[in-house]
Amino acid sequence: MAITKRTEIKEEILPNQTIQVRVATVVEEDGVELGRSYCRHVVHPGDDVSGEPQEVQDIANALWTSEVIAAYQLLMDLQKLLQNNIDLVYLLINQLSQ
């Protein structure tokens, strides 16, 4: 009657080259699965992946060229700028409606 615990890792590449990582922790008794739990996280182009599983590091190293990292950062900057402008528009609308 041996109880074992193992992990399974699944990666998904999102359109913006972000890597979504799903880690499944599987508990088994004599080869029969007793339970499974999941944890997800993402790593973005340019993130430090040294603490990630080797397969995630390999994917990041293959995908994340300097151009991909620069494009991702530009996208994040543009989204922040857009959000700030939306917030400003709402503020102006509220001021005008008073």
C-alpha positions as CSV (number, residue, x, y, z in Angstrom):
1,M,0.0,0.0,0.0
2,A,2.2,2.8,-1.3
3,I,0.9,6.3,-1.5
4,T,2.8,8.5,-4.0
5,K,2.5,12.2,-5.0
6,R,3.6,13.5,-8.4
7,T,3.2,16.6,-10.5
8,E,2.2,17.0,-14.1
9,I,3.0,20.2,-15.9
10,K,1.1,21.5,-18.9
11,E,2.1,24.7,-20.8
12,E,0.0,26.8,-23.1
13,I,1.3,29.6,-25.3
14,L,-1.0,32.6,-25.4
15,P,-1.1,34.9,-28.5
16,N,1.0,37.6,-26.8
17,Q,3.7,34.9,-26.1
18,T,2.8,34.7,-22.4
19,I,3.2,31.1,-21.1
20,Q,0.4,29.8,-19.0
21,V,1.6,27.0,-16.7
22,R,-0.8,24.5,-15.1
23,V,0.7,22.2,-12.4
24,A,-1.4,19.2,-11.4
25,T,-0.5,17.5,-8.1
26,V,-1.7,13.9,-8.3
27,V,-1.9,11.6,-5.2
28,E,-2.0,7.9,-5.9
29,E,-2.3,4.7,-3.9
30,D,-0.8,1.6,-5.6
31,G,-1.1,3.3,-8.9
32,V,-4.8,4.3,-8.4
33,E,-5.4,8.0,-8.4
34,L,-7.0,9.2,-5.2
35,G,-7.0,12.9,-5.9
36,R,-5.8,15.7,-8.1
37,S,-5.4,19.5,-7.6
38,Y,-4.5,22.2,-10.0
39,C,-2.6,25.5,-9.7
40,R,-2.1,27.9,-12.6
41,H,0.2,30.8,-13.2
42,V,1.5,32.8,-16.1
43,V,5.0,34.0,-17.0
44,H,5.3,37.0,-19.3
45,P,7.9,37.8,-21.9
46,G,10.9,39.2,-20.1
47,D,10.0,37.6,-16.7
48,D,12.7,35.7,-14.8
49,V,12.0,32.0,-15.4
50,S,14.9,30.6,-13.4
51,G,12.6,29.2,-10.8
52,E,10.3,27.6,-13.4
53,P,10.4,23.9,-14.4
54,Q,13.1,23.2,-17.1
55,E,10.5,22.7,-19.8
56,V,9.0,26.2,-19.2
57,Q,12.5,27.7,-19.2
58,D,13.2,26.0,-22.6
59,I,9.9,27.3,-24.1
60,A,10.7,30.9,-22.8
61,N,14.2,30.7,-24.2
62,A,13.0,29.6,-27.6
63,L,10.1,32.1,-27.8
64,W,11.2,35.2,-26.1
65,T,13.5,37.0,-28.5
66,S,14.4,40.6,-27.8
67,E,11.8,41.6,-30.3
68,V,9.1,39.6,-28.6
69,I,10.0,41.1,-25.2
70,A,10.0,44.6,-26.7
71,A,6.6,44.1,-28.4
72,Y,5.1,42.7,-25.2
73,Q,6.4,45.7,-23.2
74,L,5.0,48.1,-25.8
75,L,1.6,46.3,-25.6
76,M,1.6,46.6,-21.8
77,D,2.5,50.3,-22.0
78,L,-0.3,51.0,-24.5
79,Q,-2.8,49.2,-22.4
80,K,-1.8,51.3,-19.4
81,L,-2.1,54.5,-21.4
82,L,-5.5,53.4,-22.7
83,Q,-6.7,52.7,-19.2
84,N,-5.4,56.0,-17.9
85,N,-7.3,57.8,-20.7
86,I,-10.5,55.9,-20.0
87,D,-10.2,56.9,-16.4
88,L,-9.7,60.5,-17.4
89,V,-12.8,60.4,-19.7
90,Y,-14.9,59.1,-16.8
91,L,-13.6,61.8,-14.5
92,L,-14.4,64.5,-17.1
93,I,-17.9,63.1,-17.6
94,N,-18.6,63.1,-13.9
95,Q,-17.3,66.7,-13.6
96,L,-19.5,67.8,-16.5
97,S,-22.6,66.1,-15.1
98,Q,-22.4,67.9,-11.7
